[in-house]
Amino acid sequence: MEGYLLWNAEIEEARRDARRFTDELPWLTTTQREDVERVYAADRAEASRRMLVRVSARATELRGEYSRRYLRLRARCVTAVVVCVSTAGGACTVVTYLAR
């Protein structure tokens, strides 16, 4: 839902910018003004769509990269805990054996 609302806001912003642009061109006829606004808004919407596709692709790429890093870090932490617990257990066994 949020994406839909954001996209509609982007389209409306493109239309407002197109109107502002044609306001700077007072010599245009009404038909020309409408055509320029339509083309300007469509061009802006296409540029926005391309940008969103790039951002989405990059976000997917980063998600995969960070997931792989997280899995490696988790494996290292588990390994470190296992080594520490084994070392502590071995030390306790040695101390118990020597204390007898």
Secondary structure, DSSP 8 states (H G I E B T S, - for coil): -HHHHHHHHHHHHHHHHHHHHHHT-TTS-HHHHHHHHHHHHHHHHHHHHHHHHHHHHHHHHHHHHHHHHHHHHHHHHHHHHHHHHHHHHHHHHHHHHHH-
